[in-house]
Amino acid sequence: MANTNEQYDIIFAGAGAAACVTAGRLAATDPSLKILLVEAGRHIKDVEEHVQPARFFYNLVSAKDIFTFHVGKASDAIAGRAPIIPSGKCVGGGSGVNFVMYSRASASDYNDWEHAGNSGWGAKDLIPLANEIETYDDGNPKHGSNGPIKVCAGHKGSLGADFLQVVSKYDKTRGYSDDCHDFDTCDVYAPWFKYIDPKTGHRSDTAHHFIYNQAENANLQVLDQKRVVRVLFEGTRAIGIEYVDETAQDKPDAPTRRAFASKLVVLSAGAFGSPSILERSGIGASEILKKNDIAQLVDLPGVGENYNDHNLVFTSYITDVDDTHDDLFRNNTDGMEPHVKQWHAKGSGLMASNAIDAGIKIRPNSTDLEILGPAFAERWSTFFANAPDKPLMFMGSFAAYAGGLPEKRMGSSLAYFTQYPVSTGRVHIQAGLNPHAPLDIEAGYLDQPADLATLRWSYKHTREIGRRMRCHTGCFLDMHPRFPAGSDAAVAEAQSPVAIDAPNIRYTQEDDEAIDDFHRRTMGSTWHSLGTCAMKPRNQNGVVDSRLNVYGTEGLKVADMSIAPSNVGSNTYNTALIIGAKAAVIIASELGITIKS
């Protein structure tokens, strides 16, 4: 454990994906820097439930303490449900618990960031950092070849192959590519790569590759299971942090401790944690701080606003293939045993995979736009039409049942999630200085009609793929809409695949209403929360500037997904890596050192 009676040069409040990159690169460049990371979660070094990639799903559904399960306000837009939004709670953050799904944003996403007033944050600046940090297994020149984060295809299963075979014949308006992650390509079907080391079969997370690999550096220290309460200030200069033991959640009088930083405090606690720490530190909107009886240090109303996520849906099918991930995802000991042995012996097999072997980042064509209808028309014309690298959705195969984990049958699913939902929300504190209290979260899911139209079209498109896949023998009824009796769209547990050239299902207005109801009842978070400390001009509800400085303060930065000024059309791990790498460059330049590649 770190000795918090000492002074550090830099303190990171949070040790998530981005923080590990930033701290690790700074420490590797100048080992004399005294760096402390304070993390609410626990260490994951060589812990099998983390490093074995296929463990991710059981970790999630079994509600282990390596996640924080945030609960939003109930909303009529999602059938009166209170959304549950997980976030990683361990050293390495989301990189230690995510789906290991490799996906990179569109170049225009980062150009949008730059055009929002953030010089140095355009695609030309960030793509080299993305490539520098990775090693892409097939040697593609548009990817990195010598970085610490490993990327490979992993195990390729029969369901992903079936998916690609069907779309090659059914959807002839779109092509195929071996790589749709070059920052420019979309609207092509492709095999899906994973954040997995092809030699060891291990998850490729930031804790192992930026922090644990520097164990010999006594100046790089991590305090785990400690939650940051607030930033300490002299005037408006950050000088340290106050924190409590994470195990003292039920002890309101638990003592607080302090750690001090001579150069910089960096908030890296994620889209929920970073704005919460700011508000508990007196930085935020006057109304929020007053409600929480916290004296205001800086009036910054953008703190906690601009909450973004992606909207995820699974539909599941019954299958008789023998290489699904169901045993692994259910933690079925007997079924898992051969896969665990293969992973230990060769670093390969189902355990060295994530069940996502194929997919597409898809854009609608003219026929699709007609199906999407008038609710989507404005969004298309103002956001997508002139940005050909921006996908509307991810759609892909998922080699498991994704619902309530049935005991006997094997499952296959099709997953889809929106890349740029229109609906946004907000995240704020509601219990004063209590860092353990639930947050006041309005997720905003499906508040805007365009988002519901997008999911409706996605169900129809993936249903046509699913009903043609040879591996599918029927549907799990709980994982599809409740279509009215006699509907052409009705599903059944015994439902043979149709021919490739079979006519598409004709949906009625009642069918569309059933699909909308299904999405309101089942749509969930994609665990891609971002934007709540937005890197924007202060007069546009910004929280940090392009150097990641918190407006109105000195010696305080934010470096995690919360700084994203707008959404990205991808899973967010890659963007977190980029933010971590960029933050290291920025901080190093201010310290007068140059980051080592």
C-alpha positions in Angstrom: 0.0 0.0 0.0 1.2 3.5 -0.8 2.3 5.7 2.1 -0.1 8.7 1.9 1.9 10.7 4.4 4.3 11.4 1.5 3.8 14.0 -1.2 3.3 12.8 -4.8 4.0 14.6 -8.0 0.8 13.5 -9.7 -2.3 11.9 -8.3 -4.9 10.1 -10.4 -8.4 9.9 -8.9 -9.4 6.6 -10.5 -7.3 3.9 -12.1 -9.5 3.0 -15.1 -8.5 2.3 -18.7 -7.4 5.8 -19.6 -5.7 6.5 -16.3 -3.5 3.4 -16.5 -2.3 4.5 -20.0 -1.5 8.0 -18.9 0.1 7.1 -15.6 2.0 4.2 -17.1 3.4 6.1 -20.0 4.5 9.0 -17.8 6.1 6.6 -15.3 7.9 4.7 -18.1 9.2 8.0 -19.6 10.4 9.5 -16.2 10.6 6.8 -13.5 11.5 9.5 -11.0 8.0 10.9 -11.1 6.1 10.0 -7.9 2.7 8.9 -9.2 -0.3 7.6 -7.2 -3.5 6.0 -8.6 -6.4 5.7 -6.2 -9.0 3.2 -7.3 -12.4 2.2 -5.7 -12.1 -1.3 -7.2 -9.6 -4.1 -6.6 -6.4 -5.3 -8.3 -6.8 -7.8 -11.1 -3.2 -8.9 -11.7 -3.3 -12.4 -13.1 -6.8 -13.0 -11.8 -8.4 -15.6 -14.1 -11.9 -14.2 -14.0 -10.4 -11.1 -15.7 -7.6 -12.3 -17.9 -9.7 -15.2 -19.4 -11.7 -13.2 -22.0 -14.9 -15.4 -22.1 -15.5 -14.8 -18.4 -16.8 -11.3 -19.1 -20.5 -12.3 -19.5 -20.8 -14.3 -16.3 -19.0 -11.6 -14.3 -21.6 -9.1 -15.5 -24.8 -11.1 -15.0 -23.7 -12.4 -11.6 -23.4 -8.8 -10.4 -19.8 -9.2 -9.1 -18.3 -6.3 -7.2 -15.9 -5.6 -10.1 -18.7 -3.4 -11.4 -20.7 -0.5 -10.1 -24.3 -0.9 -11.1 -25.7 2.6 -11.4 -29.5 2.9 -11.4 -31.2 5.7 -13.4 -34.6 7.2 -12.9 -37.6 5.3 -14.2 -38.8 6.5 -17.5 -41.9 6.0 -19.6 -39.7 5.9 -22.7 -38.4 2.6 -21.5 -41.7 1.2 -20.2 -41.4 2.6 -16.8 -38.1 0.9 -16.1 -35.2 2.3 -14.1 -32.2 1.6 -16.3 -29.2 -0.2 -14.8 -25.9 1.0 -16.1 -22.8 -1.0 -15.2 -19.3 0.5 -15.1 -16.0 -1.2 -14.4 -14.8 -1.1 -10.9 -11.2 -2.5 -10.8 -7.7 -1.4 -11.7 -7.9 -1.0 -15.4 -11.6 -0.1 -15.3 -13.6 -1.2 -18.2 -10.6 -2.7 -19.9 -10.6 -5.4 -17.3 -14.2 -6.3 -17.5 -15.5 -5.4 -21.0 -16.5 -7.5 -24.0 -13.0 -7.3 -25.5 -14.7 -6.2 -28.7 -12.3 -4.4 -31.0 -13.8 -1.4 -32.6 -12.5 2.0 -33.6 -14.4 5.3 -34.1 -14.9 7.1 -37.4 -12.3 9.7 -38.3 -15.0 12.3 -38.5 -15.9 11.7 -34.9 -12.5 13.1 -33.9 -12.7 15.8 -36.4 -16.0 16.8 -34.8 -14.1 17.1 -31.5 -11.6 19.3 -33.1 -14.2 21.5 -34.8 -15.8 21.9 -31.4 -12.8 24.1 -30.4 -10.3 21.4 -29.5 -7.1 21.9 -31.4 -4.9 18.8 -31.5 -7.9 16.4 -31.1 -8.6 15.8 -34.8 -8.2 12.4 -36.6 -4.8 13.4 -37.9 -3.6 13.9 -34.3 -5.3 10.9 -32.7 -5.0 8.1 -35.2 -1.2 7.9 -34.9 -1.6 7.5 -31.1 -4.2 4.8 -31.6 -1.8 2.8 -33.9 1.2 3.4 -31.6 -0.6 1.8 -28.7 -1.6 -1.5 -30.3 -0.3 -4.6 -32.1 -2.8 -5.8 -34.7 -2.3 -9.5 -35.4 -2.6 -9.7 -39.2 0.0 -7.0 -40.0 -2.5 -4.6 -41.6 -0.6 -1.3 -42.3 -3.6 0.8 -41.2 -3.1 -0.6 -37.7 -0.4 -0.7 -35.1 2.3 -3.3 -35.1 4.4 -2.7 -32.0 2.2 -1.5 -29.2 1.4 -3.1 -25.8 -2.3 -3.7 -26.5 -2.8 -6.9 -28.5 -5.6 -7.4 -31.0 -6.5 -10.6 -32.9 -9.3 -12.5 -34.4 -9.5 -15.1 -31.6 -11.5 -18.2 -31.9 -13.8 -18.3 -34.9 -17.0 -20.1 -34.4 -19.7 -21.7 -36.6 -22.3 -19.0 -35.8 -20.2 -16.1 -37.0 -19.4 -18.1 -40.2 -23.1 -18.8 -40.7 -23.8 -15.1 -40.3 -21.2 -14.0 -42.9 -22.3 -16.7 -45.3 -26.0 -15.5 -45.1 -25.3 -11.8 -45.6 -23.0 -12.5 -48.5 -26.0 -13.9 -50.4 -28.9 -12.0 -48.8 -27.6 -8.4 -48.5 -25.9 -7.9 -51.9 -26.1 -4.1 -51.6 -23.2 -4.2 -49.1 -19.8 -5.7 -49.4 -17.3 -7.6 -47.3 -14.0 -6.6 -45.9 -11.3 -8.2 -43.7 -11.1 -5.0 -41.8 -13.7 -2.4 -41.0 -11.7 -0.7 -38.3 -9.4 1.6 -40.2 -11.2 4.8 -39.1 -12.8 5.2 -42.5 -14.6 2.0 -43.6 -18.1 1.2 -42.7 -21.2 -0.4 -44.2 -19.4 -3.7 -45.0 -19.7 -7.0 -43.3 -16.5 -8.3 -41.6 -15.0 -10.7 -39.1 -14.7 -9.1 -35.7 -11.4 -8.8 -34.0 -10.9 -8.8 -30.2 -8.6 -7.3 -27.5 -6.9 -10.6 -26.9 -3.3 -11.6 -27.1 -3.0 -14.2 -29.9 -0.1 -16.0 -28.1 -1.4 -16.3 -24.6 -5.2 -16.0 -25.1 -5.3 -13.3 -22.3 -7.5 -10.2 -22.3 -5.4 -7.2 -23.3 -6.2 -4.6 -20.6 -4.4 -1.5 -19.6 -3.7 -2.6 -16.0 -1.4 -5.4 -17.1 0.2 -3.6 -20.0 0.9 -0.2 -18.4 0.9 -0.6 -14.6 1.6 -4.2 -13.6 4.5 -4.4 -16.0 6.3 -1.7 -14.1 6.3 -3.4 -10.7 10.0 -2.5 -10.2 9.2 1.2 -10.2 8.5 2.1 -6.6 7.4 5.6 -7.6 4.4 4.2 -9.4 1.9 3.2 -6.8 -1.8 2.1 -6.7 -4.1 2.3 -3.8 -7.0 -0.1 -4.5 -10.4 -0.2 -2.8 -10.2 3.5 -1.9 -12.9 5.9 -3.1 -12.1 9.5 -3.8 -14.4 11.9 -2.0 -13.2 15.3 -3.4 -10.2 17.3 -4.6 -8.4 19.5 -2.1 -7.6 23.1 -3.0 -5.6 26.1 -2.0 -7.6 28.8 -3.5 -8.4 27.4 -6.9 -5.3 25.3 -7.2 -5.7 21.6 -6.7 -3.2 20.2 -4.1 -4.5 16.7 -3.4 -7.4 14.5 -2.7 -9.5 13.2 0.1 -10.6 9.6 0.1 -12.2 6.8 2.2 -11.9 3.1 2.4 -14.3 1.4 -0.1 -15.1 -1.3 2.5 -16.6 1.5 4.7 -19.7 2.0 2.6 -22.0 1.2 5.6 -20.0 3.4 8.0 -21.0 7.0 7.6 -18.5 8.1 10.2 -15.5 6.3 8.6 -12.4 8.4 8.7 -11.1 10.1 5.6 -7.5 10.2 4.5 -5.6 12.7 2.3 -2.9 12.5 -0.3 -1.1 15.5 -1.8 0.2 16.3 -5.3 2.9 18.9 -5.9 2.3 19.1 -9.7 -1.1 17.8 -10.8 -4.4 16.1 -9.9 -6.0 14.1 -12.7 -9.6 12.9 -12.4 -10.0 9.6 -14.2 -13.0 8.1 -12.5 -15.2 7.8 -15.6 -18.4 9.3 -16.8 -20.1 8.8 -13.4 -17.1 9.2 -11.0 -15.4 12.3 -12.5 -18.3 14.7 -12.5 -19.3 13.4 -9.0 -15.9 14.2 -7.6 -16.0 17.7 -9.2 -19.4 18.4 -7.7 -18.3 17.2 -4.2 -15.3 19.5 -4.6 -17.6 22.5 -5.2 -17.3 22.6 -9.0 -20.6 22.5 -10.9 -23.9 24.1 -11.3 -25.1 26.4 -8.4 -28.4 24.7 -8.1 -26.9 21.2 -7.8 -24.3 22.3 -5.2 -26.9 24.2 -3.2 -29.2 21.1 -3.0 -26.2 19.2 -1.6 -25.1 21.8 0.9 -21.7 22.2 -0.8 -20.0 25.5 -1.0 -19.3 26.5 -4.6 -15.7 27.0 -5.7 -16.3 27.3 -9.5 -19.6 27.8 -11.3 -19.5 25.2 -14.0 -23.0 24.2 -15.1 -21.8 21.7 -17.7 -20.5 19.2 -15.0 -22.6 16.1 -15.2 -24.5 17.1 -18.3 -24.2 15.7 -21.9 -24.5 12.1 -20.7 -24.2 9.8 -23.8 -24.3 6.0 -24.2 -25.3 3.5 -26.9 -28.6 1.6 -26.9 -28.2 -2.2 -26.9 -30.6 -5.0 -27.9 -30.2 -8.7 -28.2 -32.5 -11.1 -30.0 -31.9 -14.8 -29.4 -32.4 -18.0 -31.4 -32.4 -21.7 -30.6 -29.5 -23.6 -32.1 -28.1 -27.1 -32.1 -24.5 -26.2 -32.8 -22.0 -27.3 -30.2 -19.6 -24.3 -30.1 -21.8 -21.7 -28.4 -20.5 -19.9 -25.3 -23.5 -20.8 -23.1 -21.6 -23.1 -20.7 -19.0 -20.5 -20.2 -21.5 -17.7 -19.8 -23.5 -19.8 -17.3 -20.4 -20.8 -15.4 -21.3 -24.5 -16.0 -18.3 -26.2 -14.5 -18.6 -29.5 -16.4 -19.2 -27.8 -19.7 -16.4 -25.3 -19.1 -13.7 -27.8 -18.1 -12.3 -28.7 -21.6 -12.3 -25.0 -22.6 -10.4 -24.0 -19.5 -7.9 -26.8 -20.1 -7.4 -25.7 -23.7 -6.9 -22.1 -22.6 -4.3 -23.1 -20.0 -2.4 -25.4 -22.5 -2.6 -23.3 -25.7 -4.2 -20.0 -25.0 -6.9 -20.8 -27.5 -10.4 -22.0 -27.9 -13.7 -20.6 -26.7 -12.2 -19.2 -23.5 -9.9 -17.1 -25.7 -12.9 -15.5 -27.3 -16.0 -13.3 -26.7 -18.7 -15.0 -28.9 -18.7 -12.0 -31.3 -17.1 -13.2 -34.5 -18.8 -11.2 -37.2 -20.7 -8.0 -37.7 -21.2 -4.7 -39.6 -21.2 -1.0 -38.7 -24.1 -0.3 -41.0 -25.6 2.7 -42.8 -29.1 2.8 -44.2 -29.6 2.8 -48.0 -32.5 4.4 -49.8 -34.8 1.4 -49.1 -33.8 1.4 -45.4 -34.5 5.1 -45.1 -38.1 4.5 -46.2 -38.4 1.9 -43.5 -36.9 4.2 -40.9 -39.5 6.7 -41.8 -40.1 10.4 -41.0 -39.0 10.1 -37.4 -35.5 9.6 -38.6 -35.4 11.9 -41.6 -34.1 15.0 -39.8 -31.4 13.0 -38.0 -30.3 11.5 -41.3 -30.1 14.8 -43.2 -28.4 16.8 -40.4 -26.0 14.3 -39.1 -25.4 11.2 -41.3 -25.9 12.2 -44.9 -22.7 14.2 -45.3 -20.6 12.0 -43.1 -20.2 8.7 -45.1 -17.8 7.2 -42.5 -20.5 7.3 -39.7 -22.5 4.1 -39.2 -26.0 4.2 -37.8 -25.8 0.8 -36.0 -23.5 -2.1 -35.1 -25.1 -5.4 -35.9 -23.5 -8.7 -35.3 -23.5 -12.4 -34.2 -23.2 -13.4 -30.6 -22.7 -17.1 -30.0 -24.9 -17.5 -26.9 -28.4 -17.0 -25.5 -28.4 -13.4 -24.1 -31.5 -13.6 -21.9 -32.3 -15.3 -18.6 -29.7 -18.1 -19.0 -31.9 -21.2 -19.6 -30.6 -24.5 -18.1 -30.5 -26.8 -21.1 -30.8 -25.3 -24.6 -27.9 -23.8 -26.6 -28.5 -20.3 -27.9 -27.4 -17.9 -30.6 -28.1 -14.2 -30.6 -28.0 -11.2 -32.9 -26.9 -8.0 -31.2 -27.5 -4.4 -32.4 -26.8 -1.1 -30.8 -27.1 2.5 -31.9 -23.8 4.3 -32.6 -25.0 7.9 -32.1 -28.3 8.1 -30.2 -30.0 11.5 -30.3 -31.2 11.2 -26.7 -28.8 12.3 -24.0 -29.0 12.6 -20.2 -27.3 13.8 -17.1 -25.5 12.6 -14.0 -25.4 14.4 -10.6 -24.7 13.9 -6.9 -27.7 13.9 -4.5 -26.2 13.1 -1.1 -23.7 15.8 -0.3 -20.2 14.5 0.4 -21.2 10.9 0.6 -19.1 9.2 -2.2 -20.9 5.9 -1.8 -24.5 7.2 -2.3 -26.4 6.5 -5.5 -26.2 9.2 -8.1 -29.1 11.1 -9.6 -29.1 9.8 -13.2 -31.4 10.6 -16.1 -30.1 8.4 -18.8 -32.4 9.8 -21.5 -32.7 6.4 -23.3 -35.2 6.5 -26.2 -36.5 9.9 -25.3 -36.2 10.9 -28.9 -38.4 9.2 -31.6 -35.4 8.9 -34.0 -33.8 6.4 -31.6 -36.8 4.2 -31.4 -37.1 4.2 -35.2 -33.5 3.2 -35.5 -34.0 0.2 -33.3 -37.2 -0.8 -35.1 -35.4 -0.9 -38.4 -32.5 -2.8 -36.8 -34.8 -5.5 -35.5 -36.2 -6.0 -39.0 -32.8 -6.1 -40.7 -31.3 -8.6 -38.2 -34.4 -10.7 -38.2 -34.1 -11.3 -41.9 -30.5 -12.4 -41.4 -31.4 -14.6 -38.4 -34.3 -16.4 -40.0 -32.0 -17.4 -42.9 -29.1 -18.7 -40.7 -28.8 -22.5 -41.0 -27.7 -22.8 -37.4 -31.0 -21.5 -36.1 -33.9 -23.9 -35.4 -36.3 -21.5 -33.7 -36.6 -18.4 -31.5 -36.5 -17.8 -27.8 -39.9 -16.2 -27.3 -38.7 -14.0 -24.5 -36.1 -12.4 -26.7 -38.4 -11.2 -29.5 -41.4 -8.9 -29.8 -44.9 -10.1 -28.8 -46.4 -10.0 -32.2 -50.2 -10.1 -32.5 -51.9 -13.5 -33.3 -51.7 -14.3 -37.0 -48.9 -11.9 -37.7 -46.5 -12.8 -40.5 -43.7 -11.7 -38.1 -44.7 -14.2 -35.4 -41.9 -16.3 -33.8 -42.0 -19.8 -32.6 -39.6 -22.2 -30.7 -39.6 -24.5 -33.7 -39.1 -22.4 -36.8 -36.9 -23.8 -39.6 -34.7 -21.4 -41.6 -36.1 -19.9 -44.7 -34.5 -19.8 -48.1 -32.1 -17.0 -48.9 -34.4 -15.6 -51.6 -37.5 -15.9 -49.4 -39.5 -12.6 -49.4 -38.9 -10.3 -46.4 -41.5 -10.2 -43.7 -44.2 -7.6 -44.3 -44.9 -5.7 -41.0 -48.1 -4.1 -40.1 -48.6 -1.0 -37.9 -49.5 -3.4 -35.1 -46.3 -5.3 -35.7 -44.3 -2.0 -35.5 -46.0 -1.2 -32.2 -45.0 -4.7 -30.9 -41.4 -4.0 -31.9 -41.4 -0.6 -30.2 -42.9 -2.2 -27.1 -40.2 -4.9 -27.1 -37.4 -2.3 -27.4 -38.9 -0.1 -24.6 -39.0 -3.2 -22.4 -35.6 -4.7 -23.2 -33.2 -2.1 -24.5 -30.2 -1.6 -22.2 -27.0 0.2 -21.8 -24.0 -0.8 -23.9 -21.8 0.3 -20.9 -20.4 3.0 -23.1 -21.0 6.0 -20.8 -19.3 9.2 -21.8 -19.5 13.0 -22.1 -20.2 14.3 -18.6 -17.1 16.5 -18.3 -17.2 17.6 -21.9 -14.2 19.1 -23.6 -16.0 22.1 -25.0 -15.8 25.9 -24.7 -17.0 27.0 -21.3 -19.9 29.0 -22.7 -21.1 25.9 -24.4 -21.4 23.9 -21.2 -17.8 22.7 -21.4 -16.0 21.4 -18.3 -12.4 21.1 -19.6 -10.4 22.8 -22.3 -8.3 21.1 -25.0 -5.4 20.7 -22.5 -7.9 18.9 -20.2 -7.8 21.6 -17.6 -10.9 22.1 -15.6 -12.2 25.6 -16.2 -11.6 28.0 -13.3 -9.0 25.9 -11.6 -5.2 25.3 -11.7 -3.5 21.9 -11.4 -6.6 19.9 -12.1 -7.3 17.9 -15.3 -9.8 15.2 -16.3 -8.7 12.4 -18.6 -11.2 9.7 -19.3 -14.3 9.1 -21.4 -16.2 11.8 -19.6 -14.3 14.5 -21.6 -15.8 13.4 -25.0 -17.7 16.4 -26.3 -19.8 14.1 -28.6 -20.4 10.4 -29.1 -18.2 8.0 -31.1 -19.4 5.3 -33.4 -17.7 2.4 -31.8 -17.1 0.6 -28.5 -15.4 3.1 -26.2 -12.3 1.2 -25.1 -10.3 2.3 -28.1 -11.2 5.9 -27.5 -10.3 5.6 -23.9 -6.9 4.3 -25.0 -6.5 7.3 -27.2 -7.6 9.7 -24.5 -5.1 8.1 -22.1 -2.3 8.4 -24.7 -3.1 12.0 -25.6 -3.3 13.0 -21.9 0.2 11.6 -21.4 1.5 13.7 -24.2 -0.2 16.8 -22.9 1.0 16.3 -19.3 4.5 15.3 -20.4 4.9 18.5 -22.5 3.9 20.6 -19.5 6.5 18.8 -17.4 9.1 19.3 -20.1 9.6 15.7 -21.0 8.8 13.7 -24.1 6.7 10.5 -24.0 8.5 7.4 -25.0 6.8 5.3 -27.7 
